[in-house]
Amino acid sequence: MGTFVQRTLAGASLPNQAELRDDLVAWLHRAQAAGLTAEDVIALVETTLRATLADDAPQKEPA
């Protein structure tokens, strides 16, 4: 058993990742100051990600 990397962060978004990471770190500090635990942050990110992706998904037209 071990850790296997399936993807890297490289790609077309690579030039933006440093700034986005800085924004994320600042947000994580605010979340921690607001009393959120690591588990709270993970739950918030996962539910927001799912909701956002669902909103952005193309709607299938009825058959």
C-alpha positions, 0 to 999 in steps of 0.5 A: 500500500502507498500513496499514488499520484493520479494527476498533477496541478500542472496544466493551463491553469498553472500560471494562476495557481500561486495566486489562487493558493494564496487566496485559499490560504487566506480563506482557510485562516478566516475559516479557522478564526471563525471556529471551523475545524478541518472537518467543517472546512472539508464538508463546506468545500465538498458541498459547495463544490458539488452544488456549484458543479451541479449548477454548471452542468448542462441540463439534459432536455426531456426526451 
